[in-house]
Amino acid sequence: MSAGFVHLHNHSDYSLLDGACRLDRLVERVKGLGMPALALTDHGNLFGAVEFYETARAAGVKPIIGCEVYVAHGSRHDRTRAADGKGAYNHLVLLARNRDGYRNLMRLSSAGYLEGFHYKPRIDKELLEAHAEGLLCLSACLRGELPQLVLEGNIAGAKQAASWYRDLFGPDFYYFEIQDHGIPDERTVATGLIELGREMGIPVVATNDCHYLAREDSEAHEVLLCIQTGKTMQNQDRFRFATDQVYVKSTAEMEALFQGAPEAVRNTLEVAEKCDLTLDMERVQLPEFPLPPEFQEAEHYLRAVAREGLERRYPAIDADMEKRLQYELDTICQVGYARYFLIVRDFI
């Protein structure tokens, strides 16, 4: 890739009441900046993944599908609140390198909602170990495990945690993420991670935690956060970001921020090269539906359950009802939707 920087940490309006970037405008902004690729890393979900993929591809921008997941401090099944009142979890950025990675992202996001939800859709390290294949990992923002350990001065703990992540994802697919939105703690973390990265041979990558498109959008974003937290702009104790720098910056702005670590900017291109996901958008994607052992075809099973349902609802079945049942089933089966209707029946 010839351009000098790729944004790898971005929140669209699918980061509900937190991100304020519409996907079409986000892609348009990045394309206008001459950047060849873009990652989407919404909080805990992949709601915008397909829309983002199609929008970016249509604009000639390489889409990188990712997610900023919430990793529970212990088990995802533990509902204990953290001592700081902010939730017993850390952030972690995961990017899909290929279809295996995309499938694993979907599994992790689903498990976060179905198994680990406690204020946020949380996963844990047990799930990460089971679903790390095909993923590239960044150590995340100040709420990440590594940044928190560095801020605590626990360098030994940071080394141990970094070794765990590097061993899990592989040395080519784990990066220390550094940010600078004008927050002093971020600079402390960046210095610590750069030093630790040199010692451990772990590369650093620069990101901007983009929540809106332009700097002048910061006030509108504050209003969005008020809606999220049930506050108004007049509440002095309302939740707000400590910076107005979480916008989509140009390559020149990012290079100026990280003059002391230019490799962190260059490495964004390396990460983008390593992520090469293609999705099959030409056919309807349906999950497999497990059939009872006595049925070999979805069509046969659908006809059987439809017959059973008709007999259960209508004690007397006349010729017109029989004709209508066969007509509907024939239509469904001719277009290949028998499995789809079984899936819908299962959900219902």
N, C-alpha and C positions, 0 to 999 in steps of 0.2 A: 504494500500500500504506500502511495507516494505522499499523502498528506501527513502532517506531523502529529496529530492527536485524534483520539476517538473517545467520546464520552461513554463510560462503562457503568455509570451509576445514576439512574434516572427514574423519576416517579411521574407517572401520568395520572390523569384523573381516575384511573382504576385503583390507585392508592387512595382509597375513599376518604374524602374530606381532609386530605393531607397533600396529595400531589395536585397541581393545577395546570398540568401540561396536557392539552388535547393532543391525541396521537398525530393527527394530520399536521397540526402546527409544529409539533416537536420535530417531526421528520422534515418539514419544510425549512425550519430554522437550521437544522444540522446540514441539510443539503446546501443551503445558502452560505454556510460557513466553509463549504468545500470539504467536509469530512466524509470519508468513504464508508463509514459504518456507524452503527448506533446500537446501544444495548437498552433494553427495557427491564428494570428491576423493581417492579412494584412490590409493596409490602405484603408478603405472605401469600400472594395469589398470582394466578396466570390469566386473569379475566380478560386482559387485553392482548394476549399473546398472538392470536390468529389475526386479529385486526391490525396489530402492529406489523406482523410479518408481511401481510399483503400490502399495507400502505408503504412500508419501506421499500419493498421490492419494486413496486410500481414507480417509485421515485428514483430508483437506481442507487439506493443506499442499502448496504448489507445489514440485514437485521440480526441482532444477537439477542436471543430470548433468555431472560434470566429472572431471578427473584431474590429479593432481600428477605430472607427467612428469619423467623424468630426461633432461637435455639434455647430451650429450657436449661436452666442451670443444672438440673438433675434429670429426673424422669419426666417425660411429657405428661405422665399420668398424675404427677404431683401438682396439686392446686394451691400450694402455699404461696402467699404474696411475699415479695422480697422486702428486706428491711428498709430499703429506701422508698418503698411504696410505689415504685415504678414498674413492677412486674419482674418475676423471676426468670428473665431471659436475656440473651444477647442477640445482636444482629449478626448476620453472615450473608455475604453476597455469593450466589451461585449462578453460573452461566452455562447454558447447554452447548457443548461442543459438537454434538451430533444427535441423531434420533434417540440413541440410548439415553443420553443425558436429558433430552426433552421428556422422555417417558418417566425418568426418575424424578425430574422436577415436578411432573404432574402427581406422581405418587406421594412425594414429600408434601406438596401443597394440600392434597386431599387429606392426608393423615394429620396435618396440622389442624384442619377444621374438624375432622371426625374423631380424632383421638386425643389431641393435645390442647384443644381450645380452652384458654383461660385468660380472658381479656383480649388476647391475641391468638391467632392460629399458630401454635408452637409445635415444633418438632424437637427431637433430642439427638444425642450422639449415637444412640442405638439405631435410629432410623437413618442417620447419615451413613453409618457403616454399611447398612444394607442397600443403600441407593446412591452410592458415590460414582458409579461407573458413568463415564461420558460427561462428567461435570468438571468445570474449572472453578476454582474457589478464590475469592478475594476476602481479606480479613475484615472488611467493612469499616463503618464510621466509628465515631467515639463510643458508640454503644456496642461495639464488637468486643469479643472476649480478649483478643490481643491488646487493643488500645486500652481497655480497662486495666489489664495487668501492668502495662507500662506506666499508666498514670499512678497506679498504686506503688510503683517502684519495685514490683515483684518481677524482676528480670528472669530469675530462675523459673518461675511459673510460666512466664511468657515463652521461654525456650521450650519448656515441656509441652505447652499447648501447641506451639508452632510445629514441633516435631510430629505431634499427633496428626495435625491437619496435612502436613507434607507427606507423611507416610500413607495417609488415607487417599488423597487425591493424586499423589505422585509428584515428584520434584518439578516436573514441567508444567504442572497445572495448579500450583498454589502460589499466590502472590500476597505480599504485604501491601495493603491499600493505604495511601497517605492522602490527606486532604488539607486544604488551607482556605477557610472561609473567613479568616481574620480572627479566629478564636484561639486564644493562647494555648489551651490544652491540645489543640490539633497540632500545633507546632512542636510541643513537647513530645507528643506521640510520634510525629513524623521523624524527629531526630532519633528517638529511641528505636523505631522500626528500621530506619536506614542503617544504623549501627548494627542492630541485631541481624538484619538481612545480609550484611557484608560478612558477619561472623559465621552465619549458618548457610550461606550460599542461596538465600531465598531472595528473588528479585522483588523490587518495589514497583508499584504502579500508581500513578496519580489519577485521582477522580475528583469531580465536583458533584456534590450531592444535590442534583438538580430537581427542584420542586416546582419551578415556574420558568418561563421562557426568558424574560428580561428583568433586569434589576428593578425597573419601575413597577413591576408586578408585585413587589414585596408587600405593599399595603393590602392589595386585594387578597393575597395569600393569608395575611393576618386575619382578615374577615372570615375566610374559609376555616381557619383554625378555631375561630370563635364559634362558628356553627357546629364544628365537631365537638367542642367541649362545653357547649351550652352557656357561653359567656358573651359579653358585648365588648366593643372596643373601649368602653368606658371603665371596664374592670381592670384595675391596675395589677391585680394578681393573676390575670389570665395567662394561659399557656401561650408562649410565643417563641419563635426562633431567635437565637442570640445574634443573628446576622442577616443582612440583606444580600448575601453573596451566593445563595443557592439557586442560581440561574444558569442557563446554558451559555457558557463562556466560549470565546473564540480560542483558537490554537495559540495566538499571540498572548492572550491573557493567561492561559495555563502555563506557557513557557516562562512568562515573567514571574509567576508565582513560585515556580520550582526551578529557578536558576541554579540552585545549589545541588539539585538532583535531576539533571536533564534526562537521565536514563528512565526515570519514572514516567516522563511524558512519552518517550519513545516506546516504552514497553506497552503502552495502550495499543499500539499497532500490532505488536507481537501477539497480544491477547486476542485481538480481533481476527488475526490470521488463524489462530488455533481453534476458533469457534466457526464451524462450517456446517450449520444445520440447514437441511432442506426438508420442507414438508410437502407431502403429496396433497395438493389442493384440487386434483382432478376428479376425485371420487368421494362419495359420502363415507365418512369414517364412523363405523359403528363397532362397539365392543362385541366380543364373542358372547353368545348366550348359551349357557350350558343346558343341553337337552337331556331329558330323562333317558335312561339306557334303552328303553323300548322304542325310542324314536331316532331315526337316522337323519331325518331332514327337518328343518325348521318349519317348512310348509305343512308337513304332516302333523306336527305338534300343534301348530296354530289352528288347524282345522279341528283337531280334537278338543282343544280348550274352548274354541268358539261354540262347538256343538254342545259341550257340557254347560257353558254359560247360558245358551239359548234354552236348553231343557230345564235349567234351574229357575230361570225367570218366567218362562211361559209353559204352564202345564199342558196346554193344548197348542200344538204347532200345526198351522194349516199350510196349504200348498204355496200361498203367496209368501209366507214367512220363510219357508224352505228355499224358495226361489231367490228371495232377497239375500239370504245368508250365503248361498253359493255364489251369487253375483259379486257380493262384496269380497268374499274370500278369493275368488278367481282374479279380481282386479288387483288386490293387494299382492298376491303371489306372482302375477304376471310381471309386475314392475320390480320384483325382487325385494319387497319390503316386509316379508314374513318375520324375519328376525327383528326388524325395527319394532313391529307391533308387539312382539313378545317382550322386548325390553321395556316398552312403555307400560305394558300390563304388569310387569314385575315392579316397576317404580310405583304404580298406582296401588 
